[in-house]
Amino acid sequence: MKIIVGVTGASGAVMAQRLVELLADKNKGHEVHVVVSTAAQKIAKIEGAEVKATHAPDDFNAPFASGSYDFDAMIIVPCSMKTLSCVANGYSDNLITRAADVALKQERKLILVPRETPLNLVHLRNLVKAKEAGASIVMPVLSFYNKPKTLEDAVDFVMGRVLDLLGLENNLYKRWKQ
């Protein structure tokens, strides 16, 4: 698969780090493009995460800035409320939001992993607008039935759900069984 990963300035860069690690596994054969916003770079440093960008956030010459470039999916993780607003309202002010706009207009998979709590009414309306436009929303919520013991377990649960939406097999979390 050809996958774009956008990393924006919300807390949770460790999720992006883990997703890129999983997708970039040479044995999987995925082509992964990573765009990290300026704010995300600062927050990742504060949080001790490291996500290597393959494209600058202002590089509108990147191939996936055009609908003629054939990619399979895009994930924005973490997705700030600013980025959510841009996606929901069709505002392409950087490469991440332009690629998201391309994903929606070309009817490709777009997965948003928003990081904010509590949510206000504007956030909720933007989530609905993004969903109505064709995005999938994965809220990074804790799961307790799989009995997480570490932060990595909690991150793997959310990233496992993202991989599920991409149709990629994974065993990152214990699936529900009664």
C-alpha positions in Angstrom: 0.0 0.0 0.0 1.0 3.6 -0.5 0.2 5.4 2.7 0.5 9.0 3.8 1.0 9.7 7.5 0.4 13.3 8.7 1.5 14.2 12.2 0.1 17.4 13.7 0.6 19.5 16.8 -1.5 17.6 19.3 -0.2 15.5 22.2 0.4 11.9 21.2 3.3 11.8 18.8 4.2 8.4 20.3 1.2 7.1 18.4 2.6 8.5 15.1 6.0 7.0 15.9 4.5 3.6 16.5 2.3 3.7 13.4 5.2 4.7 11.1 7.3 1.9 12.7 4.6 -0.6 12.0 4.0 0.6 8.4 7.6 1.0 7.5 8.5 -2.6 8.3 10.4 -3.7 5.3 8.7 -7.1 5.3 5.3 -5.5 4.7 6.3 -3.7 1.5 4.4 -0.5 2.1 5.4 2.9 0.6 5.1 5.3 3.5 5.3 9.1 3.2 5.5 11.1 6.4 4.7 14.8 6.9 5.3 16.3 10.3 4.0 19.8 11.1 6.2 22.4 12.8 4.1 22.3 15.9 4.2 18.4 15.9 8.0 18.6 15.8 8.1 20.7 18.9 5.5 18.6 20.8 7.2 15.3 19.8 10.4 16.6 21.3 8.7 17.6 24.5 7.1 14.1 24.7 10.3 12.2 23.9 8.9 10.8 20.6 10.7 10.8 17.3 9.0 10.8 14.0 11.1 11.3 10.9 9.5 13.3 8.1 10.0 12.4 4.5 8.4 15.6 3.2 8.3 19.2 4.6 4.9 20.5 5.7 5.1 23.3 3.1 6.2 21.1 0.2 3.2 21.4 -2.2 5.4 19.7 -4.8 5.1 16.4 -3.0 3.5 13.8 -5.3 0.5 13.2 -3.1 -0.5 16.9 -3.2 -2.1 16.1 -6.5 -5.1 13.9 -7.1 -3.3 12.3 -10.0 -0.9 10.6 -7.6 -2.3 7.2 -6.7 -2.1 6.5 -3.0 -4.2 4.1 -0.9 -4.8 5.9 2.4 -3.9 8.7 4.7 -3.8 8.8 8.5 -3.5 11.9 10.5 -2.2 11.0 13.9 -2.4 12.8 16.2 -4.9 15.1 14.6 -5.1 18.5 16.2 -8.3 20.4 16.4 -6.9 23.0 14.0 -6.2 20.2 11.4 -9.6 18.7 12.0 -11.2 22.1 11.3 -9.1 22.4 8.1 -10.1 18.9 6.9 -13.8 19.4 7.8 -14.0 22.7 6.1 -11.8 22.1 3.0 -9.0 24.5 4.0 -5.7 23.3 2.6 -3.0 25.5 4.3 -0.2 22.9 4.4 0.8 19.6 2.8 -1.0 17.6 5.5 -4.4 19.3 4.9 -3.9 19.4 1.2 -3.2 15.6 1.1 -6.3 15.1 3.3 -8.3 17.2 0.8 -7.0 15.0 -2.0 -7.9 11.8 -0.1 -11.4 13.0 0.3 -11.9 14.4 -3.2 -10.5 11.2 -4.7 -12.5 9.0 -2.3 -9.5 7.4 -0.7 -9.3 6.3 2.8 -8.7 9.1 5.3 -8.3 8.2 9.0 -8.2 10.9 11.6 -7.0 10.2 15.2 -8.0 13.4 17.0 -6.4 14.3 20.3 -8.5 16.6 22.5 -10.5 16.3 25.6 -13.0 17.5 26.6 -14.6 18.2 23.2 -16.5 21.4 22.7 -19.5 21.8 20.3 -17.2 23.2 17.5 -15.0 20.1 17.8 -18.0 17.8 17.7 -19.5 19.5 14.6 -16.1 19.4 12.8 -15.9 15.6 13.6 -19.3 15.1 12.1 -18.5 17.2 9.0 -15.2 15.2 8.5 -17.1 12.0 8.9 -19.8 13.1 6.4 -17.1 14.1 4.0 -15.8 10.5 4.1 -13.2 10.4 6.8 -13.0 7.6 9.4 -12.5 8.8 13.0 -10.5 6.8 15.5 -10.7 8.3 18.9 -7.6 7.2 20.9 -9.6 5.9 23.9 -8.4 3.4 26.4 -9.5 -0.2 26.3 -9.6 -2.2 29.4 -10.8 -5.6 28.3 -7.4 -6.3 26.9 -5.8 -5.5 30.3 -3.1 -3.0 29.2 -0.1 -3.0 31.4 2.0 -0.3 29.7 1.6 2.8 27.7 2.8 0.8 24.7 -0.1 -1.6 25.2 -2.6 1.4 25.1 -0.9 2.8 22.0 -0.9 -0.6 20.3 -4.6 -1.0 20.9 -5.4 2.3 19.0 -2.9 1.6 16.3 -4.3 -1.9 15.9 -7.7 -0.3 15.3 -6.1 2.0 12.7 -4.5 -0.9 10.9 -7.9 -2.7 11.0 -9.5 0.2 9.1 -6.7 -0.1 6.5 -7.5 -3.8 6.1 -4.0 -4.8 7.4 -3.8 -7.8 9.6 -2.3 -7.3 13.0 -2.2 -8.8 16.5 -1.5 -5.6 18.4 -4.3 -6.1 20.8 -6.4 -8.8 22.3 -9.7 -9.0 20.4 -13.0 -9.1 22.2 -14.1 -12.6 23.2 -16.8 -13.6 25.7 
